[in-house]
């Protein structure tokens, strides 16, 4: 990500990947309540923290 400024216009995020195992975790994240935060919509009302991710070489 290219964070250009610490404000709503400069912060970004990426949503991409492939789930190879543990789809139940994705389903649990999907069920988290969301709301508005600044100029953003559909923001989780409680933090969602992914504690571990693994990169698999193909």
ABEGO torsion letter per residue (X at the ends): XBBABBBAAABBBBBBEBBABGAAAAAAAAABBBBBBEABBGBBABBBBBABBBBBBX
